[in-house]
Amino acid sequence: MAIPPIPPYPLPTEGELPRNRVSWLPSADRAVLLVHDMQRYFLAPFDRAAEPAGPLLAHVRLLLDTARARGVPVAYTAQPGDMDPRQRGLLADFWGPGMSSAPEDRELLPEIAPADGDTVLTKWRYSAFHRTPLTELMRDRGRDQLIVVGVYAHIGCLATAYDAFAHDIQPFLVADALADFGPAEHRQALGQAADRCAAVLSTSRVVEAIGIPGTRDAA
């Protein structure tokens, strides 16, 4: 089933973020930046000229540029489309057959597309860790922090944060580089993450943090 249009809503500002229970900060020598499900199918419900989509894309672009400049590995998730019933599993009961395999559905948006050296993970369930090599990719590169941006905040992004936490990987949700079905779901995801499994930060705070060299021992 198609995702219905999502009315514009403002992204949370720095002063509106929930209070974190932890004092974690991301570090360029510890983190991986994960761009979660930024495919045309999942962005189609938004008005690209309005919030949250316009600022979302700008913030993700800034984080990508900063990560690549600082040597932070970048990974993307992308659903394959046209899953058969066995592949789709219980997702079909909640969401129907999902996206098709047509390029106009599956394509990662060109303005935030993968660059040489980035990793694209085929995503099968809510969490980016499920049936993907994300854990191994992080361990092989000596990384124990995951910065999550993309859609949808209260579903896959939050599930991924919980899974990272379960793997003793510090998750970060970038509040204004995420989008959701609406402001209630968006803020619900941020509040739950900050209270239970992650640090919630703004784009500017993450850019500032990963721009500081030698923070592994301080974080």
N, C-alpha and C positions, 0 to 999 in steps of 0.2 A: 504494500500500500504506500502511496506517496505521502510524504510528510507535508502537512498543511502549512500554509503561509504563517510566518512568525512575525507578529507586529513589532515595529521598532521599539527599542527600550534603551535607556542609557547604561553604559557599562559602569560598574562600581568605581568610585574614586578612592584615592589613598585613604581619606578620612572615613570611608564607609567600610573598610575591610574589617573582618572579624579579628579578634585578638588571638594571636597564636599562643599555643601552650608551650611551644619550643622556640629556642633562639637560633635555629639553624639559618645559615645563609649559604647559597650556592657558591661554588668555587670553580674556576675555569679548569683546574687540574683534577676535579672530582666528578664533574657533572656530565650528563648527556642531555641534550635538548630533544624532546619528543614532540613532533607535530602530529596531532591526533586527528585522523579522519577528515582532513581538509580537502575532501573531494567535492566535485561539483554537485553531486546528488545531495550531500548533506548541507551545502551552502545555498542551494537553490531556494529554500523557503525564506531566506532573508532578502531584504531590500539592500543591495550592495551600496546604494548611495546614502544610507542612513545608519545610525547606530542599531545594533552593535557591530554590524558587518564591516563597515568602513574602517573604524578604528581598530577592530580586531585584526584585519589584514595588515594594517600599518604597523601594529605592535608586533605581530608575528614576524613581519619582514625585518623590523629593527632587531629583534632577538636573534633571528637567523644571521644577520650581518655581524652582529656582535659575537655570536658563538663561533662562527667561522674565522673571524679575525683573531679570536683568542684560542683557537685550537680545540674548542669543545666539540666532540662528535655530535652529529645530527642524525636522528632517525625519524622516519615517518611511518604511520600506519595507513593502510589502504585496504578496504574490503574488496574482494575479488568480483562480486556480482554474479548473478545467475547460479547461486548455490543450489545444489540438489537437496532433497529433503534430509538426507543423512548429514550433509555439511551444515545445513541451516539449523537443524535441531529445534530446540525450544524457542529460538528467536522467532520462528514462523508463527508461533502461537500468540506472541505479543505484537509483532511488526509485519506479519505477512511475508511474502517472498523477498522483500528487500529490493536492492538496486539491480538493474540489468548489467550486462557486461559491455554495454555500449560505451564508447569513449566519452560521450558527453556526460555520462554518469560517473565513471570511474576516475576520470582525470583529476589529478591534484592541480589546484589552481596555479596557472603559469607564474603569477607574480610571487608565489612562495614555493616554487617547484624545487625538487631536489637538485643539488649540485654534485659534481664529481666527488666521490668519496663518501657521500651520504648513504645511509642504509634505508631501504624501503621494506617494511615488514608486511606480509599478508596477514590481515587481521580477521579472526574467525568468531570472536565473542567480544563481550564488552571490554574486558581487560586486554591491554596490549601485550601482556605476558603469556596469555593462554595460547598454547600451540605455536609459539614463535620463539626465535632464538634471542630475544631481548636480554634475558638474564645472562646468557653466555657472552653476548656481545659486550655487556657492561663489565662482567668479571674479567674477560680477556683484556680489556683496556684499562683495568684497574679503577673502574668508576663505581662510586657508591651513592650518587645523587642523581635524581631524575627530575628535570624541569618539564612540566606538562603544559602544552598550549593546544588550543583547537576546540573541537565540538564533539559531543555535547557535554557540558560541565558535569551535570548530575548523573550521567550514565557512564559512558566509557572513560571519561577523564577521571571521575571519582573512583571507579572500579580499578583503574590502573594505579591510582595513588594508594589504594588499600593493598593491592598486590605488591607494589614496591615496598611498602612498609613491612609486609609479611616476609619479604626477602632481605630485610635489614638494609634496604636502600632508602635514603632520605628523599621523599617526594616533595616537590614544590608545585603548587598550582598558581599560575600567573593570572591573577583575577581579571585584569583587563586585556588579556590575550586568550580569553575563553569566551564562548557564547553558548546559549541554551534556548530552551523553548520560550523562555520569558524571564523577567527579573526574579520572580519567586523561586523558580528552579535554580537559577544561577546563584542566588544568595544562599539557598539551601545547601548547595554543593560546597560553597566556600566555608560556610559555618561548620558543616559536618567535618570537612577536611581539617580545618584549623583545630577543631576540638578533639579529633580522634586519630589522625594519621599523617598529617602533612603540615608544611608551612605555607601560608597564603601570602603572596607578595605581589606588588605592582610590577609592571614592565620596567619602569624607571629604577626600581630597587634592584631587580635582577640584573639589569644592564650595569648598574653601579657595582654590584657585588662581583660579577664575573670579570669585571675590568680590573679588579685588585689582584696583583700577583701574590703568590705565596700564601694563600689563605687556608691551605689544607690543615695546618696545625691549629689554626685559630677557630675553625668552625666547629 
